[in-house]
Amino acid sequence: MSAVAPPGLAAPLAGSAPLRTALFQTLRFRLILSVALVHVVLMGIFAAAAVHEQSDRIELELLNRSRALISMTAVASTNTVLTEDLGALAEIIQKVERQPDVAYCEIADSRGYILGTTLPDRLGKRLPPRIDQSDSFPLAPGDHTLDLREAIQIEGQTVGTVTLGLSTARMDSAMRKTWLDGSLFILLALVVGSFAAWLLSLATTRKLHDMVEATARIGKGDLDVQLPITSRDEVGMLAIAFNHMVASLKQASEDALREHRQRTQAERLACVGEMSASIAHEIRNPLSAVINSVNLLSGDTLQGEDRSQVIGILNNESHRLNRILSDFLDFAKIRESQPAQGNLAALIEEIASMLRQDLPPGKNIRVAVTCPPDACLAVFDHDQIRQVVWNLALNAVQAMGDDGLLSFRTVRRGGKIVVTVADTGCGIQPDFIKDMTKPFVTGRRDGTGLGLAIVQRILVQHRSQLSVSSELGVGSEISFELDSGG
């Protein structure tokens, strides 16, 4: 059973179409971003540490290899330097030059003259008094050669010097490749982490999305919503609590609806009793007059003019009884409204034209209509609102006597059109205003008290009501609102 929540119990959600939120504000986006960032940071730290470790290892390997090579060269060239055997030195230089990454190698005697070199134009020249060397890492910016120098010694005496330079180009290339691989690893980690975060967020937020849709359905009055329980985690516990809440809300709604029906039934019975008493009171006087008139006419005592006068009373009271019963039937049989977009200005102009033509002789009542272009269209039942405006206009005419101004106005107020009927009549007693729409309550001697009651019932079907402003001796304004539909 689908229960309809009573007013105030389950108000529709604002913009109850699925709640739309900017992407960066969604829980799913924040979950993906958080998990992906954590993943990337951790993988980035790991990759940076791995690259740094590999870089240190490559540098240490190159440094150790270069030191071993220069030591071996110094040992191998000891005797040839003493004998200044240039041919043997040349062979040693050639063997060193064939080693990987060797940029240059020079062997000088104790005086600093170069006896062997991989750079032919420097043969026979002297080494500078001080050679700038880069014999450890890190190298200076722009320097891509590891420079080492070692003395050739015999029994503690220096007999020569070996200088060796190893290029770091191959090492730099390996380092760049390592950093590139690390960057690709981080990018892959970002993709994998984002995908994993998306799967996690999908599993987490799907149930929350179902809960949002269920809440929107509750806002529309559907209290048969139940969320499936597919897990026992926090979201599952929330779904269980949500289902319990909906069940409680449905029970409360059914109880409130049952109480509302009972109260409505009681009010209806009370209204029937009140109306029965009112009808009995209203028809008692004319019925008594009819009975008395019939009794008089049944005898032979009335003649001529007296008999005609009694027949006139009988006719008047019979018509009065008929009018009371007709008004009551109109009040009791008001049909369901069928609102549609319509032109209020045309309807009011039609009523104003009929009033101008049907005013009794001797009445000098002016009729004014003010309907701005932005306050002409509204949603209403044409026949029912025509009856409303006509009844208000007749009451206004009867309140003004022989002279006055009857005004019809429409004004747009947000999404509403306010219709006002104003007069310059005698005004309404303040203590009468609150009861003027009750059945059989009237301020006129010949009224039935059902005209404004019918008006109020019609307006209730249009989700509106009468608003009365009056000042004794000045006049009254009676207004009601209609949806503009725009």
C-alpha positions in Angstrom: 0.0 0.0 0.0 1.3 3.4 -0.9 0.6 5.9 1.9 0.3 9.6 1.3 2.1 11.6 3.9 0.0 14.3 5.6 1.0 17.9 5.2 4.3 18.8 6.9 5.3 15.1 7.5 7.2 14.6 4.2 7.7 17.8 2.4 9.1 17.4 -1.1 12.8 17.7 -1.4 14.1 21.0 -2.9 14.4 20.3 -6.6 13.5 16.7 -6.0 14.9 15.7 -9.5 18.0 13.8 -8.5 20.2 16.1 -6.6 22.7 17.6 -8.9 26.1 18.6 -7.5 29.2 20.0 -9.2 31.6 17.1 -10.0 34.4 18.4 -7.8 31.9 18.5 -4.9 30.8 14.9 -5.1 31.8 12.3 -2.6 32.9 10.0 -5.4 35.3 12.7 -6.9 36.8 13.4 -3.5 37.3 9.7 -2.8 39.0 9.2 -6.2 41.1 12.3 -5.7 42.2 11.3 -2.1 43.0 7.7 -2.9 44.8 8.6 -6.2 46.9 11.4 -4.5 47.9 9.1 -1.6 48.8 6.4 -4.1 50.8 8.8 -6.3 52.6 10.3 -3.3 53.6 6.9 -1.9 54.6 5.6 -5.3 56.5 8.8 -6.0 58.4 8.5 -2.8 59.2 4.9 -3.5 60.2 5.6 -7.1 62.4 8.6 -6.1 64.1 6.5 -3.4 64.7 3.7 -5.9 66.1 6.0 -8.6 68.3 7.8 -6.0 69.6 4.4 -4.8 70.4 3.3 -8.3 72.0 6.6 -9.1 74.3 6.2 -6.1 75.1 2.7 -7.1 76.0 3.7 -10.7 78.2 6.6 -9.5 80.0 4.4 -7.0 80.6 1.7 -9.6 82.1 4.3 -12.0 84.2 5.8 -9.3 85.6 2.4 -8.1 86.2 1.3 -11.7 88.1 4.6 -12.5 90.2 4.3 -9.3 91.1 0.7 -10.0 92.0 1.6 -13.6 94.3 4.5 -12.7 96.0 2.4 -10.0 96.6 -0.4 -12.5 97.9 2.1 -15.1 100.3 3.6 -12.5 101.6 0.1 -11.5 102.0 -0.9 -15.2 103.9 2.2 -16.2 106.4 2.3 -13.3 109.4 0.7 -15.1 108.6 2.3 -18.4 108.6 5.8 -16.9 112.0 5.1 -15.3 113.5 3.9 -18.6 111.4 6.4 -20.5 110.4 3.6 -22.9 108.0 5.6 -25.0 106.9 2.6 -27.1 105.9 0.6 -24.0 104.1 3.7 -22.6 102.2 4.0 -25.9 101.0 0.4 -25.6 99.9 1.0 -22.0 98.0 4.2 -23.1 96.3 2.3 -26.0 95.1 -0.5 -23.6 93.7 2.2 -21.2 92.0 4.0 -24.1 90.2 0.9 -25.1 88.5 0.7 -21.7 84.9 1.8 -21.5 84.1 5.5 -20.8 87.8 6.6 -20.9 88.0 10.3 -22.1 91.7 10.7 -21.7 94.8 9.3 -20.1 98.2 10.9 -19.7 101.5 9.7 -18.1 104.1 12.3 -17.1 107.6 11.9 -15.6 108.8 13.4 -12.4 109.4 16.8 -14.0 105.9 16.9 -15.4 106.7 16.3 -19.0 104.0 14.1 -20.7 105.6 10.9 -22.0 102.4 9.2 -23.1 98.9 10.5 -23.8 95.6 9.7 -25.6 95.8 13.3 -26.9 98.7 13.4 -29.4 99.0 17.2 -29.5 99.9 17.2 -25.8 102.8 14.8 -26.1 106.0 16.4 -24.7 104.3 19.2 -23.0 104.3 19.8 -19.3 101.4 19.3 -17.0 100.2 22.4 -15.3 101.6 23.0 -11.8 98.1 22.2 -10.5 95.4 20.2 -12.3 91.8 20.9 -11.5 90.2 17.6 -10.8 86.7 16.3 -10.2 87.5 13.0 -8.5 84.2 12.5 -6.7 80.4 13.0 -7.1 78.5 15.1 -7.6 80.4 16.9 -10.4 80.2 20.6 -11.1 77.3 21.7 -13.3 78.2 21.2 -16.9 81.1 18.9 -16.1 80.7 15.4 -17.6 84.2 14.0 -16.9 85.4 12.3 -13.7 89.1 13.4 -13.4 91.5 11.4 -11.3 95.3 11.8 -10.6 97.7 9.3 -9.0 101.5 9.5 -8.4 103.8 6.8 -9.6 106.1 6.0 -6.7 109.1 3.7 -6.1 110.2 3.3 -2.5 108.4 6.5 -1.5 109.7 8.6 -4.3 107.5 10.0 -7.0 108.8 9.2 -10.4 105.8 10.2 -12.5 102.1 11.0 -12.6 99.1 9.3 -14.2 96.0 11.4 -14.9 92.8 9.7 -16.1 89.5 11.1 -17.1 86.3 9.0 -17.5 83.3 10.3 -19.3 79.9 10.2 -17.5 77.9 10.4 -20.7 76.9 6.7 -20.5 76.1 7.0 -16.8 74.1 10.2 -17.4 72.1 8.4 -20.1 71.4 5.5 -17.7 70.3 8.0 -15.1 68.0 9.7 -17.5 66.5 6.4 -18.4 66.1 5.5 -14.8 64.3 8.8 -14.1 62.1 8.2 -17.2 61.2 4.7 -16.0 60.4 6.1 -12.6 58.1 8.8 -14.1 56.4 6.2 -16.1 56.0 4.1 -13.0 54.5 7.0 -11.2 52.1 7.6 -14.1 51.1 4.0 -14.2 50.6 4.1 -10.4 48.3 7.2 -10.9 46.2 5.3 -13.5 46.0 2.1 -11.4 45.4 4.1 -8.3 42.6 6.2 -9.9 41.0 3.1 -11.3 41.1 1.3 -7.9 39.8 4.5 -6.3 37.0 4.7 -8.8 36.0 1.1 -8.1 36.1 1.8 -4.4 34.0 5.0 -4.7 31.6 3.2 -7.0 31.0 0.5 -4.4 30.7 3.1 -1.7 28.6 5.8 -3.4 26.2 3.6 -5.3 24.3 2.8 -2.2 24.3 6.4 -1.2 23.0 7.3 -4.6 20.2 4.8 -4.1 19.5 6.4 -0.7 19.2 9.8 -2.3 16.7 8.5 -4.9 14.8 6.8 -2.1 14.7 10.0 -0.2 13.4 11.9 -3.2 10.6 9.3 -3.6 9.7 9.7 0.1 9.5 13.5 -0.5 6.9 12.8 -3.2 4.8 10.7 -0.8 6.0 7.2 -1.6 6.6 5.5 1.8 6.9 2.0 0.4 10.6 2.5 -0.3 13.1 -0.1 1.0 16.8 -0.2 0.4 18.4 -3.6 -0.3 20.8 -4.8 2.4 23.8 -6.2 0.6 26.5 -5.7 3.2 27.1 -5.4 6.9 29.5 -2.5 6.8 28.8 1.1 7.8 26.8 1.7 4.6 24.8 -1.4 5.2 24.0 -0.4 8.7 23.0 3.0 7.4 20.6 1.3 4.9 19.1 -0.8 7.8 18.6 2.4 9.8 17.1 4.1 6.8 14.6 1.3 6.2 13.6 1.4 9.9 13.1 5.2 9.6 10.9 4.7 6.5 8.8 2.1 8.3 8.3 4.3 11.3 7.5 7.2 9.0 5.0 5.1 7.1 3.3 4.0 10.3 3.2 7.6 11.6 1.7 8.7 8.2 -0.9 6.0 8.3 -1.8 6.9 11.9 -2.0 10.6 11.0 -4.1 9.8 8.0 -6.4 7.7 10.0 -6.7 10.4 12.7 -7.3 13.0 9.9 -10.1 10.9 8.4 -11.7 10.5 11.9 -11.4 14.2 12.6 -12.8 15.0 9.1 -15.7 12.7 9.7 -16.4 14.2 13.0 -16.2 17.7 11.6 -18.4 16.6 8.7 -21.0 15.3 11.1 -20.8 18.5 13.2 -21.1 20.6 10.1 -24.2 18.6 9.0 -25.7 19.2 12.4 -24.9 22.9 12.3 -26.2 23.3 8.8 -29.3 21.4 9.6 -30.0 23.7 12.5 -29.2 26.7 10.3 -31.5 25.5 7.5 -34.3 24.8 10.1 -33.8 28.3 11.4 -33.7 30.0 8.0 -36.8 28.3 6.7 -38.9 28.5 9.9 -40.0 32.1 9.4 -41.0 31.8 5.7 -42.6 28.5 6.3 -44.6 29.9 9.2 -45.7 32.8 6.9 -46.7 30.2 4.2 -48.7 28.1 6.7 -50.5 31.2 8.1 -51.3 32.5 4.6 -52.7 29.1 3.6 -54.8 29.0 6.7 -56.2 32.5 6.0 -56.9 31.6 2.4 -58.7 28.5 3.4 -61.3 30.5 5.3 -64.0 32.8 3.9 -63.0 35.9 6.0 -60.6 37.4 3.4 -62.0 39.5 0.6 -60.7 41.6 -2.1 -57.5 43.5 -1.3 -56.7 41.5 1.9 -56.9 38.3 -0.1 -54.5 39.6 -2.7 -52.1 40.8 0.0 -52.0 37.3 1.6 -51.4 35.7 -1.8 -48.5 38.1 -2.4 -47.0 37.2 1.0 -47.4 33.5 0.1 -45.6 34.0 -3.3 -42.8 36.0 -1.7 -42.1 33.5 1.1 -42.3 30.6 -1.3 -39.7 32.2 -3.5 -37.6 32.9 -0.5 -37.8 29.2 0.6 -36.9 28.2 -3.0 -33.9 30.6 -3.0 -32.6 29.3 0.4 -32.8 25.7 -0.8 -31.2 26.5 -4.2 -28.3 28.3 -2.5 -27.9 25.3 -0.2 -27.8 22.9 -3.1 -25.2 25.0 -4.9 -23.1 25.0 -1.8 -23.5 21.3 -1.3 -22.8 20.3 -5.0 -19.7 22.3 -5.8 -17.9 20.2 -8.4 -14.2 19.5 -8.5 -12.2 22.3 -10.0 -10.6 21.8 -13.5 -8.0 24.5 -13.6 -6.4 25.6 -16.9 -4.5 28.6 -18.2 -6.9 31.4 -18.8 -7.2 35.2 -19.3 -8.3 36.9 -16.1 -8.6 40.3 -17.8 -11.2 39.0 -20.3 -13.2 37.3 -17.5 -13.2 40.5 -15.3 -14.1 42.7 -18.3 -17.1 40.4 -19.1 -18.3 40.7 -15.5 -17.8 44.5 -15.4 -19.8 44.9 -18.6 -22.7 42.8 -17.2 -22.7 44.9 -14.0 -22.8 48.1 -16.0 -25.8 46.9 -18.0 -27.7 45.3 -15.0 -27.4 48.1 -12.5 -30.9 49.0 -11.1 -32.3 52.4 -12.2 -31.2 55.2 -9.9 -27.8 53.6 -9.0 -24.8 55.7 -10.1 -22.0 53.2 -9.6 -18.9 53.5 -11.6 -17.0 50.3 -12.6 -13.2 50.4 -13.1 -10.9 47.5 -14.3 -7.1 47.5 -13.9 -5.4 44.4 -15.3 -1.7 45.0 -16.3 -0.3 42.8 -19.1 1.9 40.9 -16.7 -1.0 40.1 -14.5 -3.6 38.8 -17.0 -2.9 35.1 -17.3 -3.5 32.6 -14.5 -4.4 29.0 -13.9 -8.0 28.6 -12.8 -11.4 27.0 -13.4 -13.1 29.6 -15.6 -16.7 28.9 -14.5 -15.9 28.7 -10.8 -13.7 31.9 -10.7 -16.4 33.7 -12.7 -18.9 32.7 -9.9 -16.4 33.9 -7.3 -15.8 37.3 -8.9 -19.5 37.8 -9.7 -20.6 37.1 -6.0 -17.9 39.5 -4.7 -19.0 42.1 -7.1 -22.7 41.7 -6.2 -21.9 42.0 -2.5 -19.9 45.2 -3.2 -22.7 46.7 -5.2 -25.2 46.0 -2.4 -22.8 47.6 0.1 -22.6 50.9 -1.8 -26.2 52.1 -2.0 -26.9 54.5 -4.9 -23.4 55.9 -5.5 -19.9 54.6 -5.4 -16.9 53.1 -7.2 -16.4 49.4 -7.8 -12.9 48.5 -8.8 -11.4 45.3 -10.1 -7.6 44.9 -10.0 -5.0 42.2 -10.7 -1.4 42.4 -9.6 1.5 39.9 -10.1 3.2 39.0 -6.8 6.0 36.5 -7.6 4.4 33.4 -9.0 0.9 34.5 -8.0 -1.8 36.8 -9.4 -3.7 38.7 -6.8 -7.3 39.6 -7.7 -8.9 42.4 -5.7 -12.6 43.6 -5.7 -12.8 46.9 -3.9 -15.8 49.1 -3.2 -16.5 52.5 -1.5 -19.5 51.2 0.5 -20.3 51.1 4.2 -17.6 48.7 5.2 -17.7 45.5 7.3 -17.9 45.3 11.0 -14.6 44.0 12.4 -16.2 41.3 14.5 -18.1 40.0 11.5 -15.1 39.5 9.2 -13.9 36.3 10.8 -17.4 34.7 10.4 -18.5 36.1 7.0 -17.5 32.9 5.1 -19.4 30.5 7.3 -22.6 29.0 5.9 -25.9 30.9 6.8 -24.0 33.9 8.3 -25.1 37.1 6.6 -25.2 40.8 7.2 -28.2 41.4 5.0 -31.8 40.9 6.1 -32.8 39.2 2.8 -29.5 37.2 2.4 -29.1 33.4 2.7 -25.5 33.5 4.0 -24.2 31.0 1.5 -22.7 33.3 -1.2 -19.4 33.8 0.5 -19.4 30.2 1.8 -19.6 29.0 -1.8 -16.8 31.5 -2.8 -14.6 30.1 0.0 -15.1 26.5 -1.0 -14.2 27.3 -4.6 -11.0 29.1 -3.5 -10.0 26.2 -1.3 -10.0 24.0 -4.4 -7.7 26.6 -6.0 -5.4 26.5 -3.0 -6.4 30.0 -2.1 -8.6 31.9 0.4 -10.2 35.3 0.8 -8.3 38.2 2.3 -10.5 41.0 3.7 -9.5 44.6 4.4 -12.3 47.0 5.4 -12.9 50.3 7.1 -16.3 51.4 8.2 -17.7 54.3 6.2 -14.8 54.1 3.7 -15.2 50.8 1.9 -13.8 47.2 1.6 -11.2 45.3 -0.4 -11.5 41.5 -0.8 -8.7 39.7 -2.5 -7.6 36.2 -3.4 -4.6 34.6 -5.2 -4.2 32.4 -8.2 -1.2 30.6 -9.6 0.3 32.4 -12.6 1.4 29.2 -14.2 4.5 31.0 -15.5 
